[in-house]
Amino acid sequence: MASLSEAKTLGGVGAILILLGFIPFLGIVGWVLVLVAVKNISEVVRDQSIFDNILYAVILAVIGFAAVSLFIFLPLIFGFSVIPVEPDIGDPLGLFFLVPILIGLVVGWVFALLSAIFLKRSFDSVAGRLAIPMFGTAALLYLIGTALIIVFIGFIILFVAEILMIVAFFSIQEQVAQPTAVAPPSP
């Protein structure tokens, strides 16, 4: 049985591990924990689209990572390129290696941006259903940071978004906040 308490713990710990993603495999474990936490939230609030959107975000991120790996590491490790560029010994720029790396980075950025859009959709729904606007703020900063990675300021914005994600998960209450009815003014 899914509970918000479990989602709070799994999501908070997962978000911390994502923040420590520079250590191999911690980021992956963190995203899995966040995925499970959001699944719990979607079950408690009975909104499958919350989980579907974060699942699409994770799938797109994995595809993007695989594409970057394919374009970057194959030429470096095996000496061949996935882009038909002829190596030229007199080529000072090393286009044989540079072109696939640049294309891989652009393809990875596009997939990361698509992933961030789905993450924003999911977290905006969570923000509305749980009455925790911090999820929406974290998602917006995550999207902006992903878009600005190409000018490197995005990494700082992503760092802030990850911290806000941690705060948002640890702000989850045990029960879903019920909207309170405002009594009409007395005459």
ABEGO torsion letter per residue (X at the ends): XBBAAAAAAAAAAAAAAAAAAABBGAAAAAAAAAAAAAAAAAAAAGBAAAAAAAAAAAAAAAAAAAAAAAAAAAAAAAGBBABBBBBBAABAAGAAAAAAAAAAAAAAAAAAAAAAAAAAAAAAAAAAAAGBAAAAAAAAAAAAAAAAAAAGAAAAAAAAAAAAAAAAAAABBABBBBBBBBBBBBX
